[in-house]
């Protein structure tokens, strides 16, 4: 069975709202090669917390245009995604 990468395809939009995603899930998501060209990510209503956001930030997500993080148990701590070139 061919993979998306072998077919020259990539995922652009991912909605994971209301799925009990936490910091560990964010770590797994951040390491996925399927997210290399992701432009839209919605993870509303998940308890990713600051640790989960840091995991996502470590992935870089260089093509991200829309990151939706409502109701994700974040504090006021600043976490930045790397800037686009």
Order of alpha helices (4+ residues) and beta strands (2+ residues): beta-alpha-beta-alpha-beta
